[in-house]
Amino acid sequence: MPIFIPALTYQQIADAAERCLEVTHKAATIPVPIEDIVDVGYGIDLVPTPEADRFAGLLLVPPQQFRQEFGKVTSALAESGKSFKDLMEDAQDYAVKGLARIFNVSAGTIWYRLRDERLI
């Protein structure tokens, strides 16, 4: 039986993900052990949908840690007089892949988070 999930704003989804992490992942380490949280903690399977993708992205790449890690990238760039937006596409991809490795997610997840957080 399908479950009706109402459309939520980005901030509502972010708040829900933060509350979930506060309860299920108090250590706040990265990468987030999503399998333990979803499979063991809740005993559920997530079905890919745009709302679920955002929620998963916010769980795997918590906003505070994401801004912190992206801040390291932008600080290093600022020291050389550049910004992330100034970089050529290949250099941006390289930086995004580095962030993806930190959180153990795909580069696509990082690109979505950069857009959702309005960092690019």
Secondary structure as UniProt FT lines:
FT   HELIX           10..24
FT   TURN            26..27
FT   HELIX           34..35
FT   HELIX           36..42
FT   HELIX           50..60
FT   HELIX           63..79
FT   TURN            80..81
FT   HELIX           84..86
FT   HELIX           89..103
FT   HELIX           107..116
FT   TURN            117..118
//
